[in-house]
Every structure is written in C-alpha cells, then in structure tokens.
C-alpha cells in the first residue's frame, strides 16, 4: 500500500476555496481503480492548514492517478498554498490494529 500525503497551508481568504475543491476531488478519487481511501483534513488549531491523504493499492495505481486529469486539480490547489506544500509518498508493507496494543500491554517490561 502507498500512502500519499500533502500538507498545505493557505491564507484565510483561500482556505475555504481550497477545501471546496479538495472535497470535490475526494469522491472522484475514491471511485478510481486501486484507491483504498481518500480524505481531506483541516487542522483544529490552525484552520488554514489542510492535509490531503490518499491510499493506493499499488505503485501502478498511484502512477496512473498522478497522470490523470483529476490529479491536475490537486496540483492547482497546491499552487494556491501560502508556502511550498509538504508532499510525502510512504510505502507501507505491514499494518496492524488493536492486536499491536494488546501485545505491547501484555508483554512484561524489561
């Protein structure tokens, strides 16, 4: 799985417009083949800070998405940002859930 994360900060005048565009992109992206999830988050302490997150099944699916017309809209939103956005692509080879917490809590301390 590949997680794509874009952290962007906007002026107060542009944050609502950026949110509106990103929300419209989320639904379309979720419908793309290989998309495991897509969300946009607004920071509660700094409302001008947005995080756009996508999860992709494979590198091939991600590459196809990055070349799509839909992703062009993401690039346009990034251009609206106040400062250069922080962009990360993380490959996740293993994932865990509550069992990780349970294991850590039941192991004796060393």
C-alpha positions as MATLAB code, in Angstrom:
seq = 'XXXXXXXXXXXXXXXXXXXXXXXXXXXXXXXXXXXXXXXXXXXXXXXXXXXXXXXXXXXXXXXXXXXXXXXXXXXXXXXXXXXXXXXXXXXXXXXXXXXXXXXXXXXXXX';
ca = [
       0.000    0.000    0.000;
       1.156    3.524   -0.732;
       0.014    6.486    1.317;
       0.245    9.892   -0.359;
       0.046   12.878    1.978;
       0.060   16.558    1.050;
       0.195   19.129    3.851;
      -0.760   22.639    2.690;
      -1.180   25.994    4.374;
      -3.387   28.704    2.876;
      -4.224   32.313    3.570;
      -7.526   32.750    5.447;
      -9.020   34.135    2.229;
      -8.182   30.986    0.212;
      -8.728   28.164    2.693;
     -12.483   27.797    2.020;
     -11.940   27.677   -1.740;
      -9.174   25.069   -1.318;
     -11.415   22.959    0.951;
     -14.276   23.113   -1.529;
     -12.071   21.952   -4.406;
     -10.428   19.202   -2.354;
     -13.803   17.891   -1.136;
     -14.958   17.600   -4.751;
     -11.769   15.677   -5.613;
     -12.168   13.207   -2.723;
     -15.295   11.483   -4.052;
     -13.921   11.136   -7.573;
     -10.622    9.779   -6.310;
     -12.318    7.165   -4.114;
     -14.013    5.783   -7.244;
     -10.713    5.266   -9.105;
      -9.377    1.724   -9.528;
      -6.834    0.902   -6.826;
      -7.871    3.691   -4.451;
      -8.156    2.388   -0.881;
      -9.113    5.740    0.611;
      -9.027    9.479    0.140;
      -9.696   12.202    2.730;
      -9.094   15.856    3.442;
      -8.491   17.116    6.981;
      -8.493   20.611    8.464;
      -6.265   21.293   11.472;
      -8.285   22.299   14.552;
      -5.557   24.594   15.882;
      -4.739   26.266   12.560;
      -7.762   26.285   10.233;
      -5.549   27.397    7.340;
      -3.659   24.076    7.444;
      -5.120   21.246    5.333;
      -3.964   17.675    4.817;
      -4.970   15.736    1.704;
      -4.415   11.999    2.078;
      -4.777    9.158   -0.410;
      -4.116    5.416   -0.049;
      -3.330    3.286   -3.087;
      -3.189   -0.474   -3.555;
      -0.089   -0.398   -5.767;
       2.523    1.853   -7.317;
       0.933    1.236  -10.706;
      -2.437    2.522   -9.435;
      -0.760    5.589   -7.922;
       1.192    6.359  -11.109;
      -1.980    6.150  -13.187;
      -3.705    8.525  -10.764;
      -0.812   11.018  -10.781;
      -1.088   11.239  -14.592;
      -4.876   11.730  -14.525;
      -6.783   14.912  -15.277;
      -8.312   14.689  -11.807;
      -4.894   14.988  -10.187;
      -4.338   18.173  -12.174;
      -6.896   19.791   -9.832;
      -4.828   18.717   -6.807;
      -1.793   20.382   -8.388;
      -3.799   23.581   -8.908;
      -4.808   23.608   -5.226;
      -1.163   23.138   -4.238;
      -0.307   26.228   -6.289;
      -2.786   28.207   -4.161;
      -0.872   27.359   -0.978;
       0.821   30.079    1.046;
       4.108   28.184    1.227;
       5.525   25.161   -0.600;
       3.384   22.142    0.375;
       4.925   19.183    2.170;
       4.461   16.103   -0.029;
       5.134   12.505    1.098;
       4.697    9.115   -0.538;
       5.095    6.332    2.016;
       5.145    2.639    1.143;
       3.530    0.580    3.875;
       4.480   -3.085    3.866;
       2.828   -4.087    7.128;
      -0.116   -2.815    9.109;
      -1.548   -3.727   12.491;
      -4.525   -2.941   14.661;
      -5.630   -3.442   18.229;
      -3.534   -6.606   18.439;
      -0.392   -4.449   18.449;
      -1.668   -2.595   21.529;
      -2.682   -5.836   23.228;
       0.720   -7.402   22.597;
       2.579   -4.366   23.924;
       0.376   -4.161   27.028;
       0.673   -7.854   27.896;
       4.450   -8.206   27.430;
       6.425   -7.997   30.640;
       8.556   -4.853   30.963;
      12.273   -5.335   30.549;
];
